[in-house]
Amino acid sequence: MTQTAEFQDGAAYSGGVFMPVAEAKISVLDWGFTRSDAVYDVVHVKDGRFFRLDDHLARFERSMARRRIAIPESREDVKEILVRCVQLAGLTDSYVAMVASRGRPQVKGSRKPADCANHLVAYAIPWIDVIPAEVQERGATLMVSDHPRVADDAVDPTVKNYQWSDLTSGLFDAVDEGFDTAVLCDARGMVTEGPGFNIFAVIGGGLVTPEHGCLHGITRRSVIDICAKQGIACRTGDLPRTDLESADEVFLCTTAGGIMPIARIGNRKIEAGAPGPVTRRVMDAYQAMHEDPAYVTFIDSPTRFAAAE
């Protein structure tokens, strides 16, 4: 696609207007900023195609409904806005985000959430990885953090949100100790998730992934779908920390990075390698899904917004 200098760093949509990403702003009084009162979702574009865009949009709608946020744009509007952001940025590989914020109170001094004007911000920027590509090539190192994950009944982890204090604390500790990233456990000692990713352990030839304390990620869903199609045993449920630390293989998964193998957990090297045989099988199948028309939306799709410009 053609990229202009104006949009070389990405394109954004805010306040009903498209603009270079650096020009997108929100008010310092926006509750999305002052209270993390916002929900969001992220979808990726690879080789000019969105992957599972409709699934991301459906989750975005569910997150808004759970948090009682209602933006003026329809689902179809949001879809076309995301497509147009990618088109304006001229990107064939892109990290694309949609954010629904509580907004500012329309009644001066009000502390009632219902008095806020909810709004949408969206943007498309050049592709980024949760874990850098060169680290993925050698296999990442993972620390099991001692910081507990916030309880599900306090903050619903299935609503994609910006309340990352626990995850950020775990990431600080991991980097301080020389690890690439961290995963957190809940108060029971069960593995949950890490900053921006789900986790799978290969135990006895089958996969196990946490069910509680984590976002039910779209890439996680893709892995579960792959297992069902290929006859790989896969269980969602409790994953004790000790089981993770002794697993045959471990990989992380996320929209911004795909399937990311782990080479070492704590001080233990994964003997099967990174990626191990099961992880490699999942990685190959995940890449193949990106060629399946059932899962992709092309970025050159016409939009009403382009016609109006």
GIZI-V564618 format. One record per residue. N is the residue number from 1. RES is the residue in one small letter. SS is DSSP state (~ for helix, > for strand, _ for the rest). NEAR is the number of other C-alpha atoms within 8 Angstrom. Layout:
n: {N & N}
res: {RES & RES}
ss: {SS & SS}
near: {NEAR & NEAR}
This chain:
n: {1 & 2 & 3 & 4 & 5 & 6 & 7 & 8 & 9 & 10 & 11 & 12 & 13 & 14 & 15 & 16 & 17 & 18 & 19 & 20 & 21 & 22 & 23 & 24 & 25 & 26 & 27 & 28 & 29 & 30 & 31 & 32 & 33 & 34 & 35 & 36 & 37 & 38 & 39 & 40 & 41 & 42 & 43 & 44 & 45 & 46 & 47 & 48 & 49 & 50 & 51 & 52 & 53 & 54 & 55 & 56 & 57 & 58 & 59 & 60 & 61 & 62 & 63 & 64 & 65 & 66 & 67 & 68 & 69 & 70 & 71 & 72 & 73 & 74 & 75 & 76 & 77 & 78 & 79 & 80 & 81 & 82 & 83 & 84 & 85 & 86 & 87 & 88 & 89 & 90 & 91 & 92 & 93 & 94 & 95 & 96 & 97 & 98 & 99 & 100 & 101 & 102 & 103 & 104 & 105 & 106 & 107 & 108 & 109 & 110 & 111 & 112 & 113 & 114 & 115 & 116 & 117 & 118 & 119 & 120 & 121 & 122 & 123 & 124 & 125 & 126 & 127 & 128 & 129 & 130 & 131 & 132 & 133 & 134 & 135 & 136 & 137 & 138 & 139 & 140 & 141 & 142 & 143 & 144 & 145 & 146 & 147 & 148 & 149 & 150 & 151 & 152 & 153 & 154 & 155 & 156 & 157 & 158 & 159 & 160 & 161 & 162 & 163 & 164 & 165 & 166 & 167 & 168 & 169 & 170 & 171 & 172 & 173 & 174 & 175 & 176 & 177 & 178 & 179 & 180 & 181 & 182 & 183 & 184 & 185 & 186 & 187 & 188 & 189 & 190 & 191 & 192 & 193 & 194 & 195 & 196 & 197 & 198 & 199 & 200 & 201 & 202 & 203 & 204 & 205 & 206 & 207 & 208 & 209 & 210 & 211 & 212 & 213 & 214 & 215 & 216 & 217 & 218 & 219 & 220 & 221 & 222 & 223 & 224 & 225 & 226 & 227 & 228 & 229 & 230 & 231 & 232 & 233 & 234 & 235 & 236 & 237 & 238 & 239 & 240 & 241 & 242 & 243 & 244 & 245 & 246 & 247 & 248 & 249 & 250 & 251 & 252 & 253 & 254 & 255 & 256 & 257 & 258 & 259 & 260 & 261 & 262 & 263 & 264 & 265 & 266 & 267 & 268 & 269 & 270 & 271 & 272 & 273 & 274 & 275 & 276 & 277 & 278 & 279 & 280 & 281 & 282 & 283 & 284 & 285 & 286 & 287 & 288 & 289 & 290 & 291 & 292 & 293 & 294 & 295 & 296 & 297 & 298 & 299 & 300 & 301 & 302 & 303 & 304 & 305 & 306 & 307 & 308 & 309}
res: {m & t & q & t & a & e & f & q & d & g & a & a & y & s & g & g & v & f & m & p & v & a & e & a & k & i & s & v & l & d & w & g & f & t & r & s & d & a & v & y & d & v & v & h & v & k & d & g & r & f & f & r & l & d & d & h & l & a & r & f & e & r & s & m & a & r & r & r & i & a & i & p & e & s & r & e & d & v & k & e & i & l & v & r & c & v & q & l & a & g & l & t & d & s & y & v & a & m & v & a & s & r & g & r & p & q & v & k & g & s & r & k & p & a & d & c & a & n & h & l & v & a & y & a & i & p & w & i & d & v & i & p & a & e & v & q & e & r & g & a & t & l & m & v & s & d & h & p & r & v & a & d & d & a & v & d & p & t & v & k & n & y & q & w & s & d & l & t & s & g & l & f & d & a & v & d & e & g & f & d & t & a & v & l & c & d & a & r & g & m & v & t & e & g & p & g & f & n & i & f & a & v & i & g & g & g & l & v & t & p & e & h & g & c & l & h & g & i & t & r & r & s & v & i & d & i & c & a & k & q & g & i & a & c & r & t & g & d & l & p & r & t & d & l & e & s & a & d & e & v & f & l & c & t & t & a & g & g & i & m & p & i & a & r & i & g & n & r & k & i & e & a & g & a & p & g & p & v & t & r & r & v & m & d & a & y & q & a & m & h & e & d & p & a & y & v & t & f & i & d & s & p & t & r & f & a & a & a & e}
ss: {_ & _ & _ & _ & ~ & ~ & ~ & _ & _ & _ & > & > & > & > & _ & _ & > & > & > & > & ~ & ~ & ~ & _ & _ & _ & _ & _ & _ & _ & ~ & ~ & ~ & ~ & _ & _ & _ & > & > & > & > & > & > & > & > & > & _ & _ & > & > & > & _ & ~ & ~ & ~ & ~ & ~ & ~ & ~ & ~ & ~ & ~ & ~ & ~ & ~ & ~ & ~ & _ & _ & _ & _ & _ & _ & _ & ~ & ~ & ~ & ~ & ~ & ~ & ~ & ~ & ~ & ~ & ~ & ~ & ~ & ~ & ~ & _ & _ & _ & _ & > & > & > & > & > & > & > & > & _ & _ & _ & > & _ & _ & _ & _ & _ & _ & _ & ~ & ~ & ~ & > & _ & _ & > & > & > & > & > & > & > & > & _ & _ & _ & _ & _ & _ & ~ & ~ & ~ & ~ & ~ & ~ & _ & > & > & > & > & > & > & > & > & > & _ & _ & _ & _ & _ & _ & _ & _ & _ & _ & _ & _ & > & _ & _ & _ & ~ & ~ & ~ & ~ & ~ & ~ & ~ & ~ & ~ & ~ & ~ & ~ & _ & _ & _ & _ & > & > & > & > & > & _ & _ & _ & _ & > & > & > & > & > & _ & _ & > & > & > & > & > & > & > & _ & _ & > & > & > & > & > & _ & _ & _ & _ & _ & _ & _ & ~ & ~ & ~ & ~ & ~ & ~ & ~ & ~ & ~ & ~ & ~ & ~ & ~ & _ & _ & _ & > & > & > & > & _ & _ & > & ~ & ~ & ~ & ~ & ~ & _ & _ & _ & > & > & > & > & > & > & _ & _ & _ & > & > & > & > & > & > & > & > & _ & _ & > & > & _ & _ & _ & _ & _ & _ & _ & ~ & ~ & ~ & ~ & ~ & ~ & ~ & ~ & ~ & ~ & ~ & ~ & ~ & _ & _ & _ & _ & _ & _ & > & > & > & _ & _ & _ & _ & _ & ~ & ~ & ~ & ~ & ~ & _}
near: {6 & 4 & 10 & 8 & 5 & 6 & 14 & 9 & 11 & 16 & 16 & 14 & 15 & 12 & 7 & 5 & 6 & 9 & 11 & 12 & 13 & 6 & 6 & 10 & 5 & 5 & 6 & 6 & 8 & 13 & 13 & 11 & 9 & 9 & 6 & 10 & 11 & 12 & 15 & 13 & 12 & 10 & 14 & 13 & 13 & 10 & 6 & 11 & 11 & 13 & 12 & 11 & 12 & 6 & 8 & 12 & 11 & 8 & 9 & 12 & 9 & 9 & 13 & 12 & 9 & 8 & 7 & 6 & 11 & 8 & 9 & 6 & 8 & 7 & 8 & 7 & 8 & 9 & 10 & 11 & 11 & 14 & 12 & 11 & 16 & 17 & 11 & 10 & 15 & 12 & 12 & 11 & 11 & 14 & 14 & 14 & 12 & 12 & 11 & 14 & 15 & 15 & 12 & 11 & 14 & 8 & 7 & 5 & 5 & 8 & 6 & 7 & 7 & 4 & 10 & 12 & 9 & 13 & 12 & 13 & 12 & 14 & 14 & 16 & 14 & 10 & 9 & 9 & 8 & 8 & 10 & 8 & 8 & 6 & 9 & 11 & 6 & 8 & 13 & 14 & 12 & 14 & 12 & 11 & 12 & 7 & 9 & 10 & 12 & 9 & 10 & 9 & 5 & 6 & 7 & 9 & 10 & 8 & 10 & 11 & 10 & 9 & 5 & 8 & 6 & 10 & 12 & 9 & 9 & 14 & 11 & 8 & 9 & 15 & 10 & 7 & 6 & 6 & 11 & 11 & 13 & 14 & 15 & 16 & 17 & 13 & 8 & 5 & 8 & 11 & 14 & 16 & 15 & 12 & 11 & 7 & 10 & 16 & 13 & 12 & 13 & 13 & 10 & 5 & 8 & 10 & 12 & 13 & 14 & 15 & 10 & 8 & 14 & 11 & 10 & 9 & 9 & 11 & 10 & 11 & 9 & 9 & 10 & 9 & 8 & 12 & 12 & 10 & 7 & 6 & 6 & 11 & 9 & 11 & 8 & 8 & 9 & 10 & 11 & 9 & 11 & 6 & 8 & 11 & 9 & 6 & 10 & 11 & 16 & 15 & 12 & 12 & 14 & 15 & 10 & 11 & 12 & 10 & 12 & 12 & 14 & 16 & 14 & 12 & 13 & 9 & 5 & 7 & 7 & 13 & 5 & 9 & 8 & 12 & 13 & 10 & 7 & 10 & 14 & 9 & 8 & 12 & 10 & 8 & 9 & 13 & 8 & 8 & 8 & 10 & 8 & 8 & 7 & 4 & 11 & 13 & 11 & 8 & 10 & 7 & 7 & 5 & 9 & 7 & 9 & 8 & 6 & 5 & 4}
